[in-house]
Amino acid sequence: MEINEINDSEFFEVGLLNESSDLIVIESDDHIELIMKALSSKTRREILQQIQMGPMDVSDIAAILDMTEANISAQIKKLEKAKLISCDYSSGKHGVRKISSIRFNSLLVKFA
């Protein structure tokens, strides 16, 4: 779907633009709320900014943002629940590393 193909009859729409410029329109009110709540936190927005540059693990994000790994992990769960990021697991020096990647390049919010 192209950006200009969004239905103008709706009052409020949210769309996510992926790497290949495909627009995914979010129509579920529950999903829109999860996205907006996820973006309401400065910490979560900072996490998104960091992983826009490339996939990162929790400990690297925590070190950059000068926060605990537990806090970053909790924030990542909220971003993952809103489907703004995806997480993979790989082995690390001290167990399993959780690697977070951004799922979308752009967020489009349209008010009719």
C-alpha positions as CSV (number, residue, x, y, z in Angstrom):
1,M,0.0,0.0,0.0
2,E,1.3,3.4,-0.9
3,I,1.3,6.3,1.6
4,N,-1.2,8.2,-0.5
5,E,-3.6,5.2,-0.5
6,I,-4.5,5.6,3.1
7,N,-8.3,5.8,3.5
8,D,-9.3,9.4,4.2
9,S,-12.6,8.5,5.8
10,E,-10.9,7.4,9.1
11,F,-10.3,9.9,11.8
12,F,-7.0,8.5,13.1
13,E,-4.6,6.1,11.5
14,V,-1.2,4.7,12.3
15,G,1.0,3.1,9.8
16,L,4.5,1.6,10.0
17,L,6.8,1.8,7.0
18,N,9.3,-1.0,6.6
19,E,12.7,-1.2,4.9
20,S,11.2,-1.9,1.5
21,S,8.8,1.1,1.9
22,D,5.7,-1.0,2.3
23,L,3.2,0.7,4.5
24,I,1.4,-1.5,7.1
25,V,-1.7,0.3,8.4
26,I,-2.5,-0.5,12.0
27,E,-6.2,-0.6,12.4
28,S,-6.5,-2.3,15.8
29,D,-7.2,0.3,18.6
30,D,-5.4,-2.0,21.0
31,H,-2.3,-2.1,18.8
32,I,-2.3,1.6,18.3
33,E,-2.5,2.1,22.1
34,L,0.5,-0.2,22.6
35,I,2.5,1.7,20.0
36,M,1.6,5.1,21.6
37,K,2.3,3.9,25.1
38,A,5.7,2.5,24.0
39,L,6.6,5.8,22.4
40,S,5.5,7.8,25.4
41,S,8.7,6.9,27.3
42,K,11.9,8.9,26.7
43,T,14.0,5.8,27.5
44,R,12.1,3.7,25.0
45,R,12.6,6.4,22.3
46,E,16.3,6.5,23.1
47,I,16.5,2.7,22.7
48,L,14.8,3.0,19.3
49,Q,17.3,5.6,18.3
50,Q,20.2,3.4,19.3
51,I,19.0,0.3,17.4
52,Q,18.1,2.2,14.3
53,M,21.8,2.1,13.6
54,G,21.8,-1.6,13.8
55,P,20.9,-4.6,16.0
56,M,22.2,-4.3,19.6
57,D,22.1,-6.4,22.7
58,V,20.7,-5.3,26.1
59,S,24.1,-4.8,27.7
60,D,25.4,-2.6,24.9
61,I,22.2,-0.4,25.1
62,A,22.5,-0.3,28.9
63,A,26.1,0.9,28.7
64,I,25.4,3.6,26.1
65,L,22.3,4.9,28.0
66,D,24.0,4.5,31.4
67,M,21.1,2.4,32.8
68,T,20.8,-1.1,34.3
69,E,20.4,-4.1,32.0
70,A,17.2,-5.0,34.0
71,N,15.6,-1.6,33.2
72,I,16.6,-1.8,29.5
73,S,15.3,-5.4,29.3
74,A,11.9,-4.3,30.7
75,Q,11.7,-1.4,28.3
76,I,12.6,-3.7,25.3
77,K,9.8,-6.0,26.3
78,K,7.3,-3.1,25.9
79,L,8.7,-2.2,22.5
80,E,8.6,-5.8,21.4
81,K,5.0,-6.1,22.7
82,A,4.1,-3.1,20.5
83,K,5.8,-4.9,17.6
84,L,8.1,-1.9,17.0
85,I,11.2,-4.2,17.5
86,S,12.1,-7.8,17.1
87,C,14.4,-9.8,19.4
88,D,16.7,-12.7,18.6
89,Y,18.8,-14.7,21.0
90,S,22.4,-15.8,20.5
91,S,25.1,-17.2,22.8
92,G,27.4,-14.8,24.5
93,K,30.3,-14.9,26.9
94,H,28.1,-15.3,30.0
95,G,25.0,-17.0,28.7
96,V,22.4,-15.9,26.2
97,R,22.4,-12.4,24.6
98,K,19.1,-10.8,23.6
99,I,19.6,-8.9,20.3
100,S,17.1,-6.2,19.5
101,S,16.4,-5.0,15.9
102,I,14.1,-2.3,14.7
103,R,11.2,-3.6,12.6
104,F,10.2,-0.4,10.8
105,N,11.9,2.7,9.5
106,S,9.1,5.1,9.9
107,L,5.9,5.7,11.8
108,L,3.1,7.5,10.1
109,V,0.3,9.1,12.1
110,K,-2.6,10.6,10.2
111,F,-5.3,12.8,11.5
112,A,-8.2,13.3,9.1
